[in-house]
Amino acid sequence: MSADNLGELNRKHMNDVGESAFKQQWIVDLGNQITAYILAHLEWLGTPPNKTEKPMKLLDYACGNGLISKALLPHVSTIRGIDVSDKMVDLYNSPARTNNADMSAIQADLLAPTDAMLDALIKGEYSDFDIAVTSMALHHFADPQLMLTKLVERLAIGGRILVIDWANEAVADWPAEGVLKEAGLGDVRHTLNDSVFTEKSVVELLKGAGCREAEFVLCPETSKLPGVFGEKRLFFGLGTK
Ligand SMILES: C[S@@+](CC[C@H](N)C(=O)[O-])C[C@H]1O[C@@H](n2cnc3c(N)ncnc32)[C@H](O)[C@@H]1O
């Protein structure tokens, strides 16, 4: 699948079902689990306990409606989000969320940027980030290696990248469409790649993207998904440029 096609399929899908999917209880619980892990590991991420200590700039890539940005807002000074879905970007930029903070998102796909997107990236100062996070999105990218390379390019030297996704799962092999629909995800299969993220592959991806150090940690608790999905386990991959 070409980058334009998969990005465009993801845009349409999230415009259609994203808002209702984020209201599903299991997705709310998953978001809380991710947030709790991040907040318990701020030092590991290189994030100060509060934003007055050191100015920090965060890139939230494939930001959706802003789960990661909201969690890290008390700890960083500037946040820039990017998502391929214009609907998600509108939700992210709603005044209730941004709440006078230096926090905003634009619609873009780093794998298939149009001239207008490249312009918006420059105007929004989408470079020299201290931290980049991409949460639950690696399994949607046409080329995860190229995407991580593009994200690491936007980090300052010494900056860190955090990647969160399902460990050791071919998400594309998950149950058939009907079951995914019942879980509130809509016809999601056509928005997925067939990657499996293991400790070895994540460390290789992060190093291949330009990180001098990379580590992979499994979430200590499993995540409970509806019905036939059963329990799955998240990973947190951290790279340092
Ligand atoms: C499962 S959601 C995760 C959202 C958010 N990061 C979170 O953890 O709640 C995946 C997000 O990736 C976005 N996405 C998919 N492909 C993308 C691409 N090529 N570029 C930017 N965003 C993309 C989707 O629009 C969607 O908002």
The ligand as an SDF file (V2000), in Angstrom:
LIG
                    3D

 27 29  0  0  0  0  0  0  0  0999 V2000
   -5.5570    4.7310   17.3170 C   0  0  0  0  0  0  0  0  0  0  0  0
   -5.4640    6.4420   17.0160 S   0  0  0  0  0  0  0  0  0  0  0  0
   -4.3830    6.9930   18.3130 C   0  0  0  0  0  0  0  0  0  0  0  0
   -4.5610    8.4420   18.6440 C   0  0  0  0  0  0  0  0  0  0  0  0
   -3.7130    8.9580   19.8070 C   0  0  0  0  0  0  0  0  0  0  0  0
   -2.3060    8.9410   19.4840 N   0  0  0  0  0  0  0  0  0  0  0  0
   -3.9950    8.1620   21.0580 C   0  0  0  0  0  0  0  0  0  0  0  0
   -3.0960    7.4420   21.5400 O   0  0  0  0  0  0  0  0  0  0  0  0
   -5.1340    8.2670   21.5690 O   0  0  0  0  0  0  0  0  0  0  0  0
   -4.4030    6.5080   15.5870 C   0  0  0  0  0  0  0  0  0  0  0  0
   -4.2650    7.9190   15.0160 C   0  0  0  0  0  0  0  0  0  0  0  0
   -3.2860    7.8870   13.9700 O   0  0  0  0  0  0  0  0  0  0  0  0
   -3.6970    8.8150   12.9600 C   0  0  0  0  0  0  0  0  0  0  0  0
   -2.9400    8.4720   11.7520 N   0  0  0  0  0  0  0  0  0  0  0  0
   -3.0210    7.3290   11.0400 C   0  0  0  0  0  0  0  0  0  0  0  0
   -2.1560    7.3610   10.0100 N   0  0  0  0  0  0  0  0  0  0  0  0
   -1.5190    8.5510   10.0790 C   0  0  0  0  0  0  0  0  0  0  0  0
   -0.5030    9.1720    9.2850 C   0  0  0  0  0  0  0  0  0  0  0  0
    0.0000    8.5770    8.2310 N   0  0  0  0  0  0  0  0  0  0  0  0
   -0.0710   10.3980    9.6550 N   0  0  0  0  0  0  0  0  0  0  0  0
   -0.6100   11.0320   10.7240 C   0  0  0  0  0  0  0  0  0  0  0  0
   -1.5830   10.5050   11.4900 N   0  0  0  0  0  0  0  0  0  0  0  0
   -2.0200    9.2700   11.1790 C   0  0  0  0  0  0  0  0  0  0  0  0
   -5.1890    8.5950   12.8930 C   0  0  0  0  0  0  0  0  0  0  0  0
   -5.8760    9.6340   12.2540 O   0  0  0  0  0  0  0  0  0  0  0  0
   -5.5430    8.4590   14.3870 C   0  0  0  0  0  0  0  0  0  0  0  0
   -5.8690    9.7010   14.9570 O   0  0  0  0  0  0  0  0  0  0  0  0
  1  2  1  0
  2  3  1  0
  2 10  1  0
  3  4  1  0
  4  5  1  0
  5  6  1  0
  5  7  1  0
  7  8  2  0
  7  9  1  0
 10 11  1  0
 11 12  1  0
 11 26  1  0
 12 13  1  0
 13 14  1  0
 13 24  1  0
 14 15  1  0
 14 23  1  0
 15 16  2  0
 16 17  1  0
 17 18  1  0
 17 23  2  0
 18 19  1  0
 18 20  2  0
 20 21  1  0
 21 22  2  0
 22 23  1  0
 24 25  1  0
 24 26  1  0
 26 27  1  0
M  CHG  2   2   1   9  -1
M  END
$$$$
